[in-house]
Amino acid sequence: MTASIRNFAIVAHIDHGKSTLADRILELTGAVGDREMRSQFLDRMDIERERGITIKAQTVSVVWEGAGGSWHLNLIDTPGHVDFTYEVSRALAACEGIILVVDASQGIEAQTVAHFNTAKEMGLVVLPCVNKCDIEGIDVDEAVIELADWIECDPEEVVRVSAKSGFGLENLLEAVVEKIPPPSVDKEGLRGLVFDSEYDKYRGVVAHVRMVGGHLETGVPLKMMGAKAPFEALEVGTFGAKRIPTKGLDEGQVGYIVTNLKEISLCRVGDTVGHLKAECEALPGYEPAKRMVFASLYPVESDDFAKLRTSIEKLSLNDASLSWEVENNPSFGFGLRMGFLGPLHKEVIQERLEREFDLELISTAPTVAYRITPNNEERRDVARVGDVPQDIAIEKWEEPMVEATISCPDEHLGSVLALVQSRRGEFLGMENPGLRVLAKYRMPMAEIVANFFTALKSATQGYAGLDYRFSGWQETKLQVVEIFVAGDNVEALGMILPVDRVYSTSRILVDKLAEEIPRHQFKVPVQAFSGGRIVAAKTIPPFRKDVTAKCYGGDITRKRKLLKKQKEGKKRMKNVGRVAIPQSALLALLDV
């Protein structure tokens, strides 16, 4: 049985055709009928199909009759965007090889490099594949030679396919069977690696496992070795167009276990499933997901906070990378402070909350976590302005750095260099594998989350690709900027900035806020404080009724009396009035 199994993932840069290739494999093997088939079949969420991106890695098991036998193929369709690299690393741990897909019209891009390096580090077989070979006017031979030279293989080993038409698909599956080895047999007994999980509201946690050793059947008493959580296998099976129950799972197979556990925290990704009464060693797991971006979400209607909290609890059942805590802001009320894998991850989660749970949300601009070392105290992490101590001198600031790989055509390299330098980037090196240039930079993560990807696309007319990885901490001179609106400190608008940008950025921010915050019946001063002093200020003028309009001549003291009365009323209104800060004011931070 094990000799006929092949476990592999399809990986590529975003928009290079992974999901379309998975669709053709499903059609060729008959796993999905013509009536059920739809584009991007493995992408379950509406938002995935609308945006044309894969957010969640999906597994499917198919049987292919070819290459002189019957083969059980377990394939995983992975995300291509840099924010979901963690999903890819988890998927690769359940495989022996990968199909590395490269678009013939675009060549090697940043995520192509990242996925290739990850696969080689994990000792996986890399099967090179050039997609979109049926497009007229493209030099496919050049793309094949470029890929072969880069991964150091014979050009004959590069498979040419068209995921749209199905051209070359038989050759690709033959190469999978021939070059990707079957799973190795484990002698330790019943063990399985949890590489993903989901929550079924009727059946509890469903664990996605790669069986490493032994035979698993329904009804067997099991345990999560890391969480020390006992459970019974209520159902086991494999993945097709939907979950398919089977009598059991053999070593080397990829499938699922219905655990009936009520808490997804008990089924951690990277944990090992083993027999309840057996003593065996746990498998190597994964590093925990690094949450790089932080933002706060507040309901527009304060009464919806309980609904928001319940919604995020449900959402986190199927996304273990989310972290959140309750916070109370004087301007916006109760909300959630959340950690995300990246800016796109934050955008997707907010959109899912608004769509799936019918919520209207206000979001703060994404920020990163910094490290500070106060005098005579231990180093600590701060993810927002409110975490920075006000009464203690800070000896040292450190900010997270990333190593970014940017791919772009030669003619746009100058624009990329100018953009990166304006974002405090440091050039590390460059290589030119063929159609595109791959340039490496060391940059602050704070610059990446501040709309860097959008700026990069604008600078290169949409032709650039980006990949980045955390590369440590760097000491930097930073300063806190607090924003006061009508005398109240609005923490959600506060920023941590490099010292040399405090004055210029504060001036721009205050001007934008003065434009976005609507006029009230009283004066609304907007001030930026930093280093114990005001660094920028602007006053929003009040609405004012002409109370002297009804005075036709007469003594001037009558007009003065009316104006004085109005002035006193404005003063009282200021004391009891509350300044409404719209979502557009928070979005002004992104523009800055």
SULQUIHU-V356187 format. One record per residue. PSI is psi in whole degrees, 0 to 359 (999 if undefined). OMEGA is omega in degrees with one decimal (NA if undefined). Layout:
PSI,OMEGA / PSI,OMEGA
This chain:
313,-176.9 / 326,-177.2 / 338,-178.3 / 3,-176.9 / 138,172.1 / 122,177.7 / 120,-178.2 / 160,177.6 / 149,173.6 / 118,-177.4 / 150,179.9 / 170,170.5 / 159,-179.0 / 139,177.8 / 19,178.3 / 0,170.1 / 25,-179.6 / 307,-174.9 / 324,177.9 / 321,177.3 / 320,177.2 / 321,177.4 / 315,-177.7 / 324,178.4 / 320,177.4 / 319,178.9 / 314,-176.6 / 322,-177.1 / 357,178.8 / 18,-179.5 / 333,179.8 / 131,179.7 / 165,-178.5 / 324,-176.9 / 330,-178.9 / 340,-171.4 / 139,173.4 / 162,179.3 / 144,-177.9 / 54,-172.6 / 321,-175.8 / 348,176.1 / 108,-171.4 / 329,-172.6 / 145,177.5 / 321,-176.9 / 329,177.5 / 315,-177.2 / 325,179.5 / 317,-177.7 / 344,-178.3 / 28,179.7 / 154,174.1 / 129,-179.2 / 319,-176.7 / 127,176.1 / 136,-178.2 / 140,-177.6 / 143,174.8 / 142,178.0 / 130,-179.3 / 158,175.4 / 125,-179.0 / 125,176.5 / 103,-178.3 / 176,179.6 / 36,174.3 / 23,179.3 / 186,176.8 / 123,-171.5 / 136,176.5 / 109,-176.2 / 121,174.5 / 107,-177.4 / 148,178.7 / 121,175.3 / 120,-171.6 / 159,174.3 / 158,179.0 / 344,-176.9 / 147,-175.6 / 329,-178.5 / 338,-175.5 / 28,177.6 / 329,179.2 / 322,176.8 / 319,-178.5 / 315,-177.9 / 323,177.4 / 318,-179.0 / 320,-176.6 / 334,179.4 / 343,-180.0 / 10,-172.8 / 164,170.8 / 347,-178.8 / 171,178.4 / 151,165.8 / 112,-178.9 / 105,-174.3 / 132,177.3 / 131,177.2 / 124,-177.5 / 332,-177.3 / 342,-175.7 / 337,177.4 / 197,-176.8 / 130,179.8 / 180,-171.6 / 313,-178.7 / 333,174.4 / 313,179.7 / 314,-177.5 / 314,-178.7 / 321,178.8 / 314,-179.7 / 320,178.7 / 316,-179.4 / 318,179.6 / 321,177.4 / 326,-178.8 / 1,177.0 / 28,-178.3 / 153,174.5 / 132,-179.3 / 121,178.6 / 104,-176.3 / 142,-176.4 / 129,176.4 / 123,-176.0 / 166,177.4 / 40,-178.0 / 354,-178.2 / 5,179.6 / 129,-179.0 / 146,175.8 / 4,179.7 / 134,176.8 / 90,-177.1 / 323,-179.5 / 319,179.3 / 318,178.8 / 322,179.3 / 314,-179.5 / 320,177.8 / 313,-179.0 / 319,-179.3 / 317,178.2 / 320,-175.0 / 318,-179.6 / 4,175.1 / 61,175.3 / 172,177.8 / 136,178.2 / 334,178.8 / 338,-179.1 / 346,179.7 / 121,-177.7 / 133,178.3 / 126,-178.5 / 166,166.7 / 108,-178.0 / 337,-178.7 / 315,-176.2 / 342,-177.0 / 3,179.1 / 133,175.2 / 5,-174.6 / 320,178.5 / 317,179.1 / 322,-179.7 / 314,-179.0 / 327,174.8 / 319,178.2 / 322,177.1 / 312,-178.3 / 321,-174.8 / 321,-169.2 / 331,179.0 / 125,-174.9 / 157,173.5 / 160,179.9 / 144,179.3 / 154,-177.5 / 132,-179.1 / 133,-177.7 / 4,-175.0 / 352,-176.6 / 200,-176.5 / 112,176.8 / 142,177.1 / 144,-179.7 / 126,176.8 / 112,-179.1 / 354,175.9 / 170,177.2 / 159,175.7 / 166,-177.7 / 124,175.4 / 121,-173.8 / 343,178.5 / 334,-171.5 / 5,177.8 / 204,-176.5 / 133,174.5 / 115,-177.7 / 132,173.5 / 120,-172.5 / 149,168.0 / 114,-179.6 / 123,-179.0 / 327,-179.8 / 155,175.8 / 180,179.4 / 129,-176.8 / 130,178.1 / 162,176.2 / 140,177.3 / 354,-179.2 / 132,175.5 / 126,-175.2 / 176,174.9 / 151,168.5 / 114,-172.1 / 319,-178.4 / 312,-178.0 / 351,-177.8 / 43,-178.4 / 116,177.4 / 147,176.0 / 170,178.2 / 140,178.4 / 97,-179.0 / 330,178.7 / 142,173.7 / 156,-179.1 / 187,-179.9 / 174,-178.0 / 125,170.1 / 224,172.3 / 334,171.8 / 180,179.3 / 131,-177.8 / 109,178.5 / 141,176.7 / 172,178.8 / 330,-179.1 / 175,175.7 / 129,178.3 / 167,179.8 / 138,-178.4 / 342,-178.1 / 157,174.4 / 130,-178.7 / 203,-177.0 / 158,175.0 / 124,172.0 / 114,-170.5 / 336,-174.4 / 10,173.5 / 141,-176.3 / 348,-179.9 / 123,-179.0 / 341,177.6 / 338,177.9 / 347,179.8 / 70,-176.1 / 140,175.3 / 129,-177.0 / 352,177.7 / 167,-179.3 / 131,173.4 / 129,178.5 / 170,178.1 / 141,-174.1 / 321,-173.4 / 357,-178.2 / 147,175.5 / 109,178.0 / 163,-174.9 / 140,178.8 / 151,178.6 / 155,174.4 / 132,-176.8 / 215,-179.0 / 158,167.4 / 143,177.2 / 151,179.3 / 134,178.6 / 114,177.9 / 112,-171.6 / 338,-172.8 / 139,-178.9 / 143,177.8 / 159,178.4 / 140,176.9 / 129,178.9 / 139,174.0 / 141,177.4 / 317,174.5 / 119,-175.6 / 334,179.3 / 346,-177.9 / 7,-176.9 / 317,179.7 / 323,178.6 / 320,177.6 / 316,-178.3 / 317,177.9 / 320,-178.7 / 316,-178.0 / 330,175.1 / 318,178.4 / 319,-178.3 / 322,-178.5 / 344,176.2 / 330,-179.9 / 6,177.3 / 90,-175.1 / 349,-177.9 / 349,-178.7 / 141,169.9 / 146,-177.1 / 156,174.6 / 153,-178.3 / 140,173.2 / 157,-179.4 / 120,180.0 / 131,-178.1 / 330,-177.0 / 328,-172.8 / 354,-179.7 / 206,-178.2 / 141,178.2 / 190,-178.7 / 131,172.5 / 120,-170.2 / 150,175.5 / 137,-176.6 / 164,178.8 / 335,-178.9 / 178,-177.3 / 320,179.6 / 322,177.1 / 317,177.8 / 316,-179.0 / 318,-179.2 / 316,-179.1 / 317,178.8 / 317,-179.5 / 323,178.3 / 321,177.2 / 318,-178.1 / 323,-177.7 / 305,-169.7 / 336,-176.0 / 10,173.7 / 56,179.8 / 147,169.1 / 121,-171.3 / 148,169.3 / 129,-177.4 / 138,172.8 / 164,178.0 / 143,179.0 / 139,178.0 / 176,177.4 / 168,178.3 / 138,176.9 / 166,174.7 / 134,177.3 / 151,174.7 / 94,176.5 / 157,179.0 / 131,175.8 / 25,177.4 / 165,179.1 / 156,177.7 / 143,178.6 / 159,178.1 / 141,175.9 / 129,-177.8 / 357,179.8 / 165,-176.9 / 322,-177.6 / 343,179.3 / 347,-177.1 / 123,-179.6 / 136,-176.7 / 335,-171.8 / 10,-178.4 / 134,176.7 / 138,-178.7 / 121,-175.9 / 322,-174.8 / 137,172.1 / 141,173.2 / 142,178.1 / 151,-179.2 / 138,179.3 / 153,177.1 / 153,170.7 / 112,-175.0 / 135,173.6 / 120,-178.8 / 126,177.1 / 136,-180.0 / 160,174.0 / 157,-177.1 / 319,-172.8 / 344,-179.2 / 5,-175.3 / 322,179.8 / 317,178.5 / 321,179.3 / 315,179.4 / 316,-179.8 / 319,-179.7 / 315,-177.6 / 320,178.7 / 324,178.3 / 343,179.5 / 25,175.8 / 31,179.7 / 152,178.9 / 125,-178.1 / 132,-178.9 / 324,-177.3 / 175,-175.6 / 145,173.0 / 155,-176.9 / 88,-176.3 / 353,179.4 / 258,-174.6 / 334,-173.6 / 160,176.2 / 137,174.8 / 109,-178.2 / 137,-179.1 / 137,-179.3 / 155,169.8 / 123,-173.2 / 155,171.3 / 139,178.4 / 329,179.7 / 327,179.3 / 328,179.4 / 316,-175.5 / 343,-178.5 / 63,175.2 / 30,-178.2 / 320,-176.8 / 320,177.7 / 316,178.8 / 323,179.5 / 317,178.2 / 321,178.9 / 319,-177.1 / 336,-175.8 / 15,-179.8 / 33,175.6 / 5,-173.6 / 358,-174.2 / 152,172.2 / 153,-175.0 / 136,169.4 / 142,177.4 / 152,178.2 / 144,178.0 / 133,-176.5 / 21,175.2 / 190,-175.9 / 148,-179.4 / 135,178.3 / 133,-175.9 / 151,174.9 / 108,-177.9 / 162,-179.1 / 143,179.7 / 135,173.6 / 120,178.6 / 141,-179.3 / 125,176.7 / 127,176.4 / 118,-176.7 / 38,176.6 / 353,180.0 / 135,177.9 / 115,179.0 / 96,-173.5 / 327,-177.7 / 338,-179.3 / 353,-179.0 / 156,-177.5 / 155,170.5 / 118,-170.7 / 155,169.3 / 144,-174.5 / 320,-176.3 / 356,178.8 / 359,-173.0 / 309,-174.4 / 312,-176.0 / 316,-178.8 / 320,179.4 / 319,178.9 / 314,179.7 / 316,-177.7 / 315,179.7 / 318,178.3 / 318,-179.8 / 318,179.6 / 322,179.3 / 331,176.5 / 323,-171.6 / 325,-179.2 / 125,-176.9 / 155,177.7 / 147,178.2 / 186,178.2 / 0,-179.9 / 164,178.3 / 138,178.5 / 100,176.6 / 135,175.1 / 120,-173.3 / 144,174.1 / 123,179.3 / 138,174.4 / 136,179.4 / 31,176.8 / 12,-180.0 / 162,176.9 / 125,-179.3 / 345,176.7 / 144,-178.9 / 150,175.6 / 145,-179.0 / 129,176.4 / 118,-176.3 / 153,-178.1 / 161,165.2 / 144,-177.8 / 124,178.7 / 141,178.1 / 91,-175.8 / 350,-179.2 / 4,-176.0 / 329,-176.3 / 355,-178.9 / 108,178.9 / 90,-178.6 / 204,-179.7 / 188,-175.9 / 139,179.1 / 334,-179.0 / 333,178.3 / 316,179.2 / 318,179.8 / 322,-179.9 / 317,179.4 / 319,179.5 / 322,178.6 / 319,179.3 / 319,178.5 / 319,-179.4 / 318,178.9 / 323,177.1 / 320,178.1 / 322,-179.2 / 317,178.5 / 320,-179.4 / 323,179.1 / 324,-178.3 / 329,-176.4 / 344,-177.2 / 152,178.8 / 132,-178.2 / 125,178.2 / 119,-179.5 / 112,-175.8 / 168,177.3 / 326,-179.1 / 331,177.8 / 322,177.5 / 323,178.4 / 340,176.2 / 331,176.9 / 322,179.6 / 319,179.4 / 323,178.1 / 999,NA
